[in-house]
Amino acid sequence: MVDPSAFGTALWTVAIAAALIVALSLAALSDMAMRRREDRAAPERASAASHARHDPNGTP
Protein backbone atom coordinates (compact mmCIF):
# COMPACT_ATOMS: atom_id res chain seq x y z
CA MET A 1 0.00 0.00 0.00
CA VAL A 2 1.19 3.50 -0.86
CA ASP A 3 1.77 5.89 2.02
CA PRO A 4 -0.52 8.93 1.46
CA SER A 5 2.09 11.44 2.60
CA ALA A 6 4.67 9.97 0.20
CA PHE A 7 2.13 10.14 -2.61
CA GLY A 8 1.40 13.80 -1.81
CA THR A 9 5.11 14.59 -1.74
CA ALA A 10 5.55 12.96 -5.13
CA LEU A 11 2.67 14.98 -6.57
CA TRP A 12 4.13 18.23 -5.22
CA THR A 13 7.53 17.33 -6.66
CA VAL A 14 6.04 16.68 -10.10
CA ALA A 15 3.97 19.90 -9.92
CA ILE A 16 6.99 22.01 -8.97
CA ALA A 17 9.15 20.43 -11.66
CA ALA A 18 6.45 21.03 -14.27
CA ALA A 19 6.07 24.67 -13.15
CA LEU A 20 9.83 25.21 -13.46
CA ILE A 21 9.89 23.69 -16.94
CA VAL A 22 6.99 25.89 -18.07
CA ALA A 23 8.58 29.02 -16.56
CA LEU A 24 11.95 28.37 -18.20
CA SER A 25 10.29 27.59 -21.54
CA LEU A 26 8.34 30.84 -21.45
CA ALA A 27 11.50 32.75 -20.54
CA ALA A 28 13.35 31.22 -23.50
CA LEU A 29 10.51 32.06 -25.89
CA SER A 30 10.36 35.60 -24.56
CA ASP A 31 14.11 36.01 -25.01
CA MET A 32 13.93 34.75 -28.60
CA ALA A 33 11.10 37.15 -29.39
CA MET A 34 12.98 40.08 -27.87
CA ARG A 35 16.14 39.27 -29.83
CA ARG A 36 14.12 38.99 -33.04
CA ARG A 37 12.51 42.38 -32.36
CA GLU A 38 15.97 43.89 -31.71
CA ASP A 39 17.32 42.38 -34.93
CA ARG A 40 14.45 43.89 -36.91
CA ALA A 41 15.04 47.31 -35.34
CA ALA A 42 18.81 47.25 -35.95
CA PRO A 43 18.70 48.64 -39.54
CA GLU A 44 16.46 51.51 -38.40
CA ARG A 45 18.85 52.39 -35.58
CA ALA A 46 21.83 52.22 -37.93
CA SER A 47 20.25 54.67 -40.39
CA ALA A 48 19.23 57.01 -37.56
CA ALA A 49 22.78 56.88 -36.20
CA SER A 50 24.24 57.72 -39.62
CA HIS A 51 21.96 60.77 -39.88
CA ALA A 52 22.98 61.86 -36.39
CA ARG A 53 26.66 61.61 -37.34
CA HIS A 54 26.19 64.10 -40.19
CA ASP A 55 24.49 66.64 -37.95
CA PRO A 56 25.70 66.39 -34.36
CA ASN A 57 23.45 69.22 -33.10
CA GLY A 58 20.31 67.74 -34.61
CA THR A 59 19.44 70.95 -36.43
CA PRO A 60 18.44 71.00 -40.11
CORDA-V980138 format. One record per residue. N is the residue number from 1. RES is the residue in one letter. SS is DSSP state (H for helix, E for strand, L for the rest). PHI is phi in whole degrees, -180 to 180 (999 if undefined). PSI is psi in degrees with one decimal (none if undefined). Layout:
BEGIN
[[N/RES/SS/PHI/PSI] [N/RES/SS/PHI/PSI]]
END
This chain:
BEGIN
[[1/M/L/999/142.8] [2/V/L/-86/132.4] [3/D/L/-70/125.2] [4/P/H/-59/-36.7] [5/S/H/-70/-35.4] [6/A/H/-68/-37.8] [7/F/H/-65/-42.2] [8/G/H/-63/-40.2] [9/T/H/-63/-41.4] [10/A/H/-64/-41.1] [11/L/H/-64/-42.9] [12/W/H/-63/-39.9] [13/T/H/-62/-45.1] [14/V/H/-65/-41.4] [15/A/H/-65/-42.4] [16/I/H/-67/-42.3] [17/A/H/-62/-42.6] [18/A/H/-65/-39.7] [19/A/H/-64/-40.2] [20/L/H/-64/-41.8] [21/I/H/-63/-43.8] [22/V/H/-64/-44.0] [23/A/H/-63/-44.2] [24/L/H/-68/-35.3] [25/S/H/-66/-43.5] [26/L/H/-65/-37.4] [27/A/H/-65/-40.9] [28/A/H/-66/-43.0] [29/L/H/-63/-40.9] [30/S/H/-63/-42.2] [31/D/H/-64/-41.6] [32/M/H/-64/-40.7] [33/A/H/-66/-40.1] [34/M/H/-66/-42.6] [35/R/H/-64/-38.0] [36/R/H/-65/-41.6] [37/R/H/-63/-40.2] [38/E/H/-66/-38.9] [39/D/H/-66/-36.7] [40/R/H/-69/-34.2] [41/A/H/-81/-14.6] [42/A/H/-58/-45.0] [43/P/H/-63/-35.7] [44/E/H/-66/-41.8] [45/R/H/-66/-36.8] [46/A/H/-66/-40.8] [47/S/H/-71/-35.4] [48/A/H/-67/-37.3] [49/A/H/-69/-36.3] [50/S/H/-69/-35.0] [51/H/H/-69/-37.4] [52/A/H/-68/-30.6] [53/R/H/-66/-36.1] [54/H/H/-71/-30.9] [55/D/L/-132/88.5] [56/P/L/-65/-25.3] [57/N/L/-85/-14.7] [58/G/L/79/14.9] [59/T/L/-98/149.8] [60/P/L/-74/none]]
END
